[in-house]
Structures are given as C-alpha cells and as structure tokens.
C-alpha cells in the first residue's frame, strides 16, 4: 500500500499489506493514515511514514481515545507525526522513530532483533517503554515520561535528553551506556 493522500476512517482503521508507505513527495502533511477510533497497521515486510499516523483523531483535530498499533516483519521507519489518545505500540525486528514527534498517554516501541532508533525525535508519554534487543539510540532526542522503561544492550544518548518526570517507577536495564553531553 502506498498512500500519499488522506485516508480517514470514521471508526477503526485496519491496514494489512506486504509494504505500507505513508508519504508524499510534495508535502508530507498530505500523507495521512488516521482513524477516529483505533488504527492497526500490519506489514509483512516494512512500514514507512513521513506523514501523519493517528488514532483517536476527531473531526476538529483533537485527539481523544484510540490505540495505534504498528507492526512489521522486517522494519518500521516513522519520521513524521504519530498521535493517539490512548496507546501506541511499535513492534518489528528494527524500529526507527528518528526525527518524529510521537505523543500518547502510553507508548511502547520494541525492536526485537535489532536497533531501536529515536534520534532527534520528540517522544512524550505518561508511560513510555523503549525496548531493543541491541542498541537504543536517543541521540539528540527529547524523551520524557512519568513512568519510563528503557531496555537495551547499549544505550546511546549523545546530546539527548531522557527525562523521568514523575514520581513513578523508572527502569533502566543496560549493558553499556554512552551519555556524552546527554
């Protein structure tokens, strides 16, 4: 599926395809996959998006409710804007949210074989879990959450900001950390 326009479901949205691409060569603001309810994107190979992925997107532009679930058999690359009113789940062998803006009360991103890259991204959530089988990159990113769970063999946070903003738990499970200027 290649989308460069606006797809909006009044209820839930479910897309399943070998490849899902949500981008526009002229203006990424025009590339929209969104639902008033929940949205589930499932790709056998890869999901890429430089546009808007949203769940719980209301007609007036506000976000209320809705879960966004994105999974792929090989890789996810989302550098645009990801919004949902409830939760977001990103699941693939490798996941990149680098350069994106990702906001939801609960965000979980899992790279179950390779790298999880959120370099240069803005991630804001009440409950945030970033889990990588290899390297978690938050270089130059702004990551903040009340409950924070970071798990990886290596955390690279060069010039990044990882903030635990609440009195709730913070879990950090690492084998190696590079926090140069972080």
TORKOL-4160 file (C-alpha; in steps of 0.2 Angstrom, whole numbers, padded with zeros to 4 digits, m for minus):
182
<pt num="1" X="0000" Y="0000" Z="0000"/>
<pt num="2" X="0007" Y="0017" Z="m0005"/>
<pt num="3" X="m0003" Y="0032" Z="0002"/>
<pt num="4" X="0001" Y="0050" Z="m0002"/>
<pt num="5" X="m0016" Y="0057" Z="0001"/>
<pt num="6" X="m0028" Y="0057" Z="0016"/>
<pt num="7" X="m0036" Y="0041" Z="0022"/>
<pt num="8" X="m0048" Y="0044" Z="0037"/>
<pt num="9" X="m0059" Y="0031" Z="0045"/>
<pt num="10" X="m0074" Y="0037" Z="0055"/>
<pt num="11" X="m0072" Y="0021" Z="0065"/>
<pt num="12" X="m0057" Y="0010" Z="0067"/>
<pt num="13" X="m0044" Y="0008" Z="0053"/>
<pt num="14" X="m0035" Y="m0009" Z="0049"/>
<pt num="15" X="m0022" Y="m0010" Z="0035"/>
<pt num="16" X="m0013" Y="m0026" Z="0031"/>
<pt num="17" X="m0001" Y="m0027" Z="0016"/>
<pt num="18" X="0016" Y="m0033" Z="0012"/>
<pt num="19" X="0023" Y="m0015" Z="0012"/>
<pt num="20" X="0014" Y="0001" Z="0019"/>
<pt num="21" X="0021" Y="0018" Z="0014"/>
<pt num="22" X="0013" Y="0034" Z="0020"/>
<pt num="23" X="0022" Y="0049" Z="0012"/>
<pt num="24" X="0021" Y="0062" Z="m0001"/>
<pt num="25" X="0035" Y="0069" Z="m0012"/>
<pt num="26" X="0027" Y="0086" Z="m0012"/>
<pt num="27" X="0021" Y="0089" Z="0006"/>
<pt num="28" X="0021" Y="0076" Z="0020"/>
<pt num="29" X="0007" Y="0085" Z="0028"/>
<pt num="30" X="m0004" Y="0077" Z="0014"/>
<pt num="31" X="0001" Y="0059" Z="0019"/>
<pt num="32" X="m0012" Y="0054" Z="0032"/>
<pt num="33" X="m0017" Y="0037" Z="0039"/>
<pt num="34" X="m0029" Y="0041" Z="0053"/>
<pt num="35" X="m0045" Y="0035" Z="0062"/>
<pt num="36" X="m0057" Y="0042" Z="0074"/>
<pt num="37" X="m0056" Y="0025" Z="0083"/>
<pt num="38" X="m0041" Y="0014" Z="0084"/>
<pt num="39" X="m0029" Y="0011" Z="0070"/>
<pt num="40" X="m0019" Y="m0005" Z="0066"/>
<pt num="41" X="m0006" Y="m0006" Z="0053"/>
<pt num="42" X="0002" Y="m0023" Z="0049"/>
<pt num="43" X="0015" Y="m0026" Z="0036"/>
<pt num="44" X="0024" Y="m0042" Z="0031"/>
<pt num="45" X="0040" Y="m0033" Z="0027"/>
<pt num="46" X="0040" Y="m0014" Z="0031"/>
<pt num="47" X="0030" Y="0001" Z="0037"/>
<pt num="48" X="0037" Y="0018" Z="0032"/>
<pt num="49" X="0029" Y="0035" Z="0036"/>
<pt num="50" X="0035" Y="0053" Z="0035"/>
<pt num="51" X="0017" Y="0059" Z="0036"/>
<pt num="52" X="0004" Y="0058" Z="0050"/>
<pt num="53" X="m0002" Y="0042" Z="0058"/>
<pt num="54" X="m0016" Y="0044" Z="0071"/>
<pt num="55" X="m0029" Y="0035" Z="0081"/>
<pt num="56" X="m0042" Y="0045" Z="0090"/>
<pt num="57" X="m0041" Y="0059" Z="0078"/>
<pt num="58" X="m0058" Y="0069" Z="0080"/>
<pt num="59" X="m0065" Y="0080" Z="0066"/>
<pt num="60" X="m0060" Y="0096" Z="0075"/>
<pt num="61" X="m0041" Y="0090" Z="0075"/>
<pt num="62" X="m0041" Y="0085" Z="0093"/>
<pt num="63" X="m0035" Y="0068" Z="0099"/>
<pt num="64" X="m0047" Y="0058" Z="0111"/>
<pt num="65" X="m0046" Y="0039" Z="0114"/>
<pt num="66" X="m0039" Y="0027" Z="0100"/>
<pt num="67" X="m0025" Y="0015" Z="0100"/>
<pt num="68" X="m0012" Y="0015" Z="0087"/>
<pt num="69" X="m0003" Y="m0002" Z="0083"/>
<pt num="70" X="0010" Y="m0004" Z="0070"/>
<pt num="71" X="0019" Y="m0020" Z="0067"/>
<pt num="72" X="0031" Y="m0026" Z="0053"/>
<pt num="73" X="0040" Y="m0042" Z="0049"/>
<pt num="74" X="0056" Y="m0033" Z="0045"/>
<pt num="75" X="0057" Y="m0014" Z="0049"/>
<pt num="76" X="0047" Y="0001" Z="0054"/>
<pt num="77" X="0053" Y="0019" Z="0049"/>
<pt num="78" X="0042" Y="0033" Z="0055"/>
<pt num="79" X="0049" Y="0050" Z="0054"/>
<pt num="80" X="0033" Y="0060" Z="0054"/>
<pt num="81" X="0020" Y="0063" Z="0067"/>
<pt num="82" X="0012" Y="0049" Z="0077"/>
<pt num="83" X="m0003" Y="0053" Z="0088"/>
<pt num="84" X="m0016" Y="0043" Z="0098"/>
<pt num="85" X="m0027" Y="0047" Z="0113"/>
<pt num="86" X="m0024" Y="0030" Z="0122"/>
<pt num="87" X="m0009" Y="0020" Z="0117"/>
<pt num="88" X="0004" Y="0016" Z="0104"/>
<pt num="89" X="0013" Y="0000" Z="0101"/>
<pt num="90" X="0028" Y="m0001" Z="0088"/>
<pt num="91" X="0034" Y="m0019" Z="0085"/>
<pt num="92" X="0047" Y="m0025" Z="0072"/>
<pt num="93" X="0064" Y="m0033" Z="0071"/>
<pt num="94" X="0071" Y="m0015" Z="0069"/>
<pt num="95" X="0061" Y="0001" Z="0073"/>
<pt num="96" X="0066" Y="0019" Z="0069"/>
<pt num="97" X="0056" Y="0034" Z="0075"/>
<pt num="98" X="0070" Y="0045" Z="0072"/>
<pt num="99" X="0066" Y="0063" Z="0069"/>
<pt num="100" X="0047" Y="0060" Z="0073"/>
<pt num="101" X="0035" Y="0068" Z="0085"/>
<pt num="102" X="0026" Y="0054" Z="0095"/>
<pt num="103" X="0013" Y="0058" Z="0108"/>
<pt num="104" X="0001" Y="0047" Z="0118"/>
<pt num="105" X="m0003" Y="0043" Z="0136"/>
<pt num="106" X="0006" Y="0026" Z="0133"/>
<pt num="107" X="0020" Y="0022" Z="0120"/>
<pt num="108" X="0029" Y="0005" Z="0118"/>
<pt num="109" X="0042" Y="0003" Z="0105"/>
<pt num="110" X="0050" Y="m0014" Z="0103"/>
<pt num="111" X="0064" Y="m0019" Z="0091"/>
<pt num="112" X="0065" Y="m0037" Z="0095"/>
<pt num="113" X="0081" Y="m0041" Z="0084"/>
<pt num="114" X="0090" Y="m0025" Z="0080"/>
<pt num="115" X="0091" Y="m0007" Z="0084"/>
<pt num="116" X="0078" Y="0005" Z="0091"/>
<pt num="117" X="0082" Y="0022" Z="0085"/>
<pt num="118" X="0073" Y="0038" Z="0091"/>
<pt num="119" X="0087" Y="0050" Z="0087"/>
<pt num="120" X="0081" Y="0068" Z="0085"/>
<pt num="121" X="0064" Y="0063" Z="0090"/>
<pt num="122" X="0052" Y="0071" Z="0102"/>
<pt num="123" X="0043" Y="0057" Z="0112"/>
<pt num="124" X="0031" Y="0062" Z="0126"/>
<pt num="125" X="0020" Y="0050" Z="0136"/>
<pt num="126" X="0014" Y="0046" Z="0153"/>
<pt num="127" X="0020" Y="0028" Z="0152"/>
<pt num="128" X="0035" Y="0025" Z="0140"/>
<pt num="129" X="0044" Y="0009" Z="0136"/>
<pt num="130" X="0058" Y="0008" Z="0123"/>
<pt num="131" X="0065" Y="m0010" Z="0121"/>
<pt num="132" X="0079" Y="m0015" Z="0110"/>
<pt num="133" X="0087" Y="m0032" Z="0108"/>
<pt num="134" X="0103" Y="m0022" Z="0103"/>
<pt num="135" X="0106" Y="m0003" Z="0103"/>
<pt num="136" X="0093" Y="0010" Z="0109"/>
<pt num="137" X="0098" Y="0027" Z="0101"/>
<pt num="138" X="0091" Y="0043" Z="0109"/>
<pt num="139" X="0105" Y="0054" Z="0102"/>
<pt num="140" X="0098" Y="0072" Z="0101"/>
<pt num="141" X="0081" Y="0067" Z="0106"/>
<pt num="142" X="0069" Y="0074" Z="0119"/>
<pt num="143" X="0061" Y="0059" Z="0128"/>
<pt num="144" X="0050" Y="0062" Z="0143"/>
<pt num="145" X="0038" Y="0051" Z="0153"/>
<pt num="146" X="0031" Y="0049" Z="0171"/>
<pt num="147" X="0035" Y="0030" Z="0170"/>
<pt num="148" X="0050" Y="0026" Z="0160"/>
<pt num="149" X="0056" Y="0009" Z="0155"/>
<pt num="150" X="0072" Y="0008" Z="0144"/>
<pt num="151" X="0080" Y="m0009" Z="0140"/>
<pt num="152" X="0094" Y="m0012" Z="0128"/>
<pt num="153" X="0111" Y="m0020" Z="0127"/>
<pt num="154" X="0118" Y="m0002" Z="0123"/>
<pt num="155" X="0110" Y="0015" Z="0126"/>
<pt num="156" X="0117" Y="0029" Z="0116"/>
<pt num="157" X="0111" Y="0046" Z="0122"/>
<pt num="158" X="0124" Y="0058" Z="0114"/>
<pt num="159" X="0117" Y="0075" Z="0116"/>
<pt num="160" X="0100" Y="0068" Z="0120"/>
<pt num="161" X="0088" Y="0072" Z="0134"/>
<pt num="162" X="0079" Y="0057" Z="0143"/>
<pt num="163" X="0068" Y="0064" Z="0157"/>
<pt num="164" X="0059" Y="0054" Z="0171"/>
<pt num="165" X="0045" Y="0067" Z="0175"/>
<pt num="166" X="0035" Y="0058" Z="0188"/>
<pt num="167" X="0036" Y="0050" Z="0205"/>
<pt num="168" X="0033" Y="0033" Z="0197"/>
<pt num="169" X="0045" Y="0020" Z="0193"/>
<pt num="170" X="0060" Y="0021" Z="0181"/>
<pt num="171" X="0068" Y="0005" Z="0175"/>
<pt num="172" X="0084" Y="0006" Z="0166"/>
<pt num="173" X="0091" Y="m0011" Z="0160"/>
<pt num="174" X="0108" Y="m0009" Z="0150"/>
<pt num="175" X="0124" Y="m0017" Z="0147"/>
<pt num="176" X="0133" Y="m0001" Z="0141"/>
<pt num="177" X="0129" Y="0017" Z="0141"/>
<pt num="178" X="0136" Y="0032" Z="0131"/>
<pt num="179" X="0128" Y="0048" Z="0139"/>
<pt num="180" X="0141" Y="0060" Z="0131"/>
<pt num="181" X="0133" Y="0078" Z="0133"/>
<pt num="182" X="0116" Y="0070" Z="0137"/>
